[in-house]
Amino acid sequence: MSGRVLRVEADPGRCCSAGMCALTAPEVFDQSDADGTVVVLDAQPADRHHAALRDAVRSCPSGAIRLSTRDASGQMAAGE
C-alpha cells in the first residue's frame, strides 16, 4: 500500500459511548471525560495499529467510526 495512508474519522454525535474503540485500539481512540463519546487520538495511525483499528470499527455498535484510504497528496484513493 505504498503511498497510501489509512485515515480514521469518528462522529461523536453518533457515538453511544460504549467504549469498544478505546478498549480495542487505545493508541488510536479515547473517550471524552465530559460524556464518554469517541475521541480520535491519531487520525493517521501507523501500520502496526491497523489490525486493531479495523477490529475497533467492526465492534463499534453505533457505526460512529469510518476508515478511508488517502493517497500521499491527501486525496481519497480510487475505489473509496
N, C-alpha and C positions, 0 to 999 in steps of 0.2 A: 504494500500500500504506500509505496514511496511517493512523497509529495502530497499526501492526503492527511488531513487532520480530523480526528473524531471530536466532535463538539457536542456538549451536553447543555440542554436548556431545561428549566423547570418552571412550572406555573404555580406559584404559591396560592393563588386564588382557587385552583382546582384541587390542591393538596388536602388530604383528610387527616394529616398529622399522624399517620400510622408509624412512621419512623423506619420502615423497612429499608429505605435507601441509605440512611445513615448507619444502620446495622450492617448492611451488605457491602457498602463501599464508603467507609468512613474517611478515606483520603479524598473523596470527591464531594460528599454530602455531609451536611449537618442539619440541625433543626433550630429554628428561631427560638430564642429564650422567651419571646413575648407570647407566641401562640403555637409553637411546635411545628410550624409549616417548614417545608423544604428550603434549604439554603444551599446553593451550589458553591463549593469551595474552590473548585478547579474546573473551569468550563472547557478546557482542552487537556484532559488528563493524559499522563504518559501511558505508553503502550502497556506497561505492566499492570495497569488498573483496568484495562478494557474488559476483561472477563468478568470481574466483579461489577463493573458498571452495567454491563448487559444483564447480569443477574438482578441488579437493583431495578432496572427498567421493567423487567418481567415481573418482579414481585410487588411493584407499586400498585396498590388496589384502586387508586383513583386515576391512574394513567397520566399523572402530572409531569412525567419526565419524558423528554424527547431526545433522540440522538440524531445527528446529521453528520455527513462527511463533507468536509470542505477541501478544496484544493489549496495549494500553497498561497494563492492570492486572496483566499478568504471566500471565494465564490462557492456556492453549493455545487457539489460534484454531480456529474451526469448520473441520472437514474435515481436521484433522491426525491 
